[in-house]
Amino acid sequence: MSDVHEAIRALVTSEPVVLFMKGNRQQPQCGFSAKVVDILDELLDAYTTRDVLADPALREAIKLYSDWPTLPQLYIQGKFVGGADLVTELHRSGELVALIQAAVPGAAPAKEVRPEVVVTEQAAEAFRRFSSLPHPSVRLTIDADYDIELELELPRRRDVVLELAGIRLAMDRRSAERANGATIDFDAEANGFRVENPNKPAAVRSLSVAAYAEMRERGKPHLLLDVRPPVERELASIDGSELLDGEMMERLMELDRATPIVCLCHHGIRSLDAAKQLTAIGYGEVYNLVGGIAAWSAEIDPSVPTY
């Protein structure tokens, strides 16, 4: 067994719940990792995560260790549970709660979440009309990107349930945390529901390399964050960029949220995920460099190596 495999074995057998993911609990770097974090946060105060993006050797080794090709990967009491889809299925069936309670007796959220939500009379009437029930149950889901889903569905175990305008509104804990101050209305002209949520972060702005070159020429103050791992950054970088590592994340938590930020990676995909996370913590002017450093090299500065 390799040293990395031995380290994995030691970790998953010493900690009750371990999630190998892209990013960390506070800043997931992919939608699948964010989904599993949402579920675990609903059930647990504390659990262990490991960022595979920060350790390429770990990223490959965990796939071999579990014989599972994708990430994230959840372990409970040393046993591999599955990835995002299986964890979601186990959560819906109630099996995940049983596994976690066996591993962490008394596991429960630290505090009760009771958001203030408004259901207008128009929305309540529409729910009754669509369900054909006088007192329908509605599920409100708000994901990590603050995308909204409304479904006619009975509450699940551990749901936050509100009685509003004759409607039973059910939410998982993370959705409830994101819902405070939201209003659910019905637009008769569009024949659809509309949810206004004041907690929704600002949208990430797309920035072409040409527009970014112009921004630099104008001397607009900003922070250029390189979200690639150090091994890629050593191959090619843009002058003035700073690595988005743990130290930088601590700095970002203290920085003025009005600071303009430009995120870059190789082709502009990973940087988009990072940019979304920055808007989620309150930054209002966040750009994703479209095409990444590859486009910068091809269109703006050919002295920057390609790889």
N, C-alpha and C positions, 0 to 999 in steps of 0.2 A: 504493500500500500504506500502511495506517495505521501510526502509530507503534507501536501495540500489536502489530500483525502483524509489523512489522519486528523488534521485540524478541523475539517468538516465534521467528522465522526465525534470528536471531542466536544464540539460546540453543540450539536443537535442532541447529544445524550446528557449534556450538563444543564441545558436550558429547556424549560417546558415547551415553549413556543418560539420557533425561529422561522423567519421569513427571509429568503434570499430573493432580492428584488433589484430593480433598476432605480437608483436613487435611495432615499431613506424615508423614514416614516413621515417626517415633516415636509419633504420635498420629493415625492415620487416622480420618476422621470419617464414613465410610460403609463398609458391608460389602464393596462391590465394590473400593473403594480398598484396603481391608485385604487382600483376596485377592491383588491384584497385588503389593502390598508383600511379602507372604509369599513369593511366587514369586521376586521379584527378590532378596530377602534370602537366599534359598537359593543363588542363583547368583553374587551379587556382594557384595564388601565395601562398595563405594561407588557411588552413582549420584545424580543430581540430581532433586529434586522441586520442584514449585511448587504452592502451596496456592491453588486457585481461589476458596475461600470468603473468603479475605482480600483478594481483588481481583476485584470483580464485572466490571470491564471485561475482565480476562483470561479470566474464566469464559465470557463470551459470545464473545470474539474467538477462543479456541482452537477452538470448535465451527465457526466459519466457516473458520478456517485449514485445518482437517483435513477439512471437509465431513462431520463426524461428530457426531451430536446428543447423545451421552451422555459421561459421565465415569466413571472415569478414562480417560486417553489416554496411550499409551506411544509414545515415539519412540526409534529406535535409528539412529545415524549419520545423523540428519536426516530419516529416513523414518518416516512414521506406520505403526505396527505394528497397533494396534487397541485395543479396550477390554478389560474383564475377561474376557468369555467367549472372545474370540479369543486373548488372551494365555494363558489356561488351556489351550485346545486346542493351541496351539503348544508349550506346555511339555510336555504329555503326549506329543506326537509327537516331541519332541526337537529340533524346528526352532528353538525359542527359544534353546536352549543354543548352537546353531550361530551364530545371529545375534549373540548376546552375545559369544561367543568371537572372532568376526570384528571386533567393535567394541572389545573389551577383551581383547587376547590374554592368555592365562593366567588369565582370570577364574575365581575359585574361592572358596569360603568361607574365612574367615580361620582357622578352627580346626575340628578334628574334633569332632563331637558324639556322645557315647556315653552316653545316659541309662540310669539304673538302672530297669528295668521288671520287674515280676513277672507271670508268666502261671501261674495256678494249675493243678494237675493236672486239675481239673474243666473249666476253660476249654480246656485243651489237648485233652482227650478230646472235647469238644464240637466243636472245630474239625475234628478228624480225622473225626468222625462226619458232619458237614455237608459236608465236602469229599470224602469217600471216598478220601482219600490218607493214607498213613502219615506223611508229612512235609509238611503243607500250608504255603502261604505266605499270610500275613495282612497286610493293610494297615491301619495305625492312623493316622487323620487327626484332628488336634485343631486346630480353626480359631481365629480371633482371639477368638471369644467362648467358647472352650473347649468348644464342642460336639463330640461324639465321633462318628466313623464307623468301623465295622469291616467290612472286605470281604475276601473270598477273592480275592487278586490277586497276581500275580508282582511282584517288586521292579522298580522303574524305575531308570534311570540316575541316579546321584547320591543314591539313597536311603541312609538309615542303616538297616542290616540287623542285627538281633540274633537269635541262635539261643537260644531259650528253651523248655524243656520239650518239645523235639522239634518246636517250631514256628519257622518263619522269620517274624519280625516285621519288616515294612518300614515306614518312616516318611520323609516328606520332612523336610528339615532343621528347619523351623520347628515341625513337630509334635514332632520329637525334642526340641527345646529345651523344649517345654511338657510333655513326658511324664515327666520325671525324678521318680521316686518313685511312679509310677502302678502300680496293680494291676488286672489283667484277670482277672475271675472269671466263673463261669457259675452262674446261679440256676436250679436244676432246677425249682423250684416255679413260677417265672414263665416258664420255658423261654426265657430270654434272657441275653445277656451283660451284665455290669455292670463299668464302669470307674470306679474310685475314683482321683481325681487331686488330690493335695494342693495343686497349683499353681493350681487353678481360683479365680478371684477371687470376692470376695463379690458377691452379687446386688445389682443396683440396686433401691432401694425406691421404689415409687410414692407420691407425696405430693400429696393434693388441695390446692387453694388454701385451703380452709377449715382443713385441718389445719396448713398452713403459717402461716396467720394466727394460729392458736393457738400455734404454736411461737414466733412473734415476740412474742406477748403474754407468754408465759412467760419470755422473755428467754434462751432456750437459745442458747448460743454456737454460731455456725456461719458458714460462708462461702457467700454467695450469688453464684453465677457466672452471668453472662449470656453465652451462647455465640453470640449473634447478631452480625453484623457491625456496625461503628460506625454505618453509615447507618441501620440499623433502630433501634439503641439511642437515636439522637437523636430518633426519633419518639415513643418511649415507654420508660420505665424504671421499675423499682421501687426505692424508696429503700434504700440500703445495698448494692445490687448492685455487682459489679465485673466488668469486661470480661475474658473469657477470651481474652487475646492472648498474644503470645510472651513478654512480660515476666512475665505471670501464670504461664505454664507453667514458666518458670524458678523462680519462687517455689514452685510446687506440688512441684517436685522436691526442695525442701529442707524443706517443711512437714511437721509431725508427721502421719503417716498416720492417726492417730486423729481428726483434725479432721473434724467433720461438714460435709458439703458439699451444697448444694442447687443443682441446675442448672436454668436456665430458658431458653426461647427464645420464639418467637411462639405455637406451639400445642403444644409438648411433644414434638416429633418429633426435631429436631436435638439437643435437650438430652439425650435418651435415649442417643443415640450418644456424646455427650461424657461422660455419666455412666459408661457402660460402659468408656470409656478410662481414667477415673480409678480405677475398681475394678481395672483391669488393672495399674496401677502401684502398687497396694497400699492404696488408701484403702478402709477397711472400712465406713464409714457414708456412703453416697452416695444422695441422693434425686433423683428426676426430678419436676419440678413439672408435674403432669398438666394439660393445657390451656394451659400457658404463661401469658404475660402477658395474652393475650386473655381467658382465664378469670379471671385476677386482676382485670382491669378490669370484667368483667361481673358477678362475684360478690362481690368484696371492696372494691375501691376504684375507683369510677366516675370519679374525677378523673384516673386514668391514661388517656391517649388510646388509642383503638383505631385500627387501620389495616389 
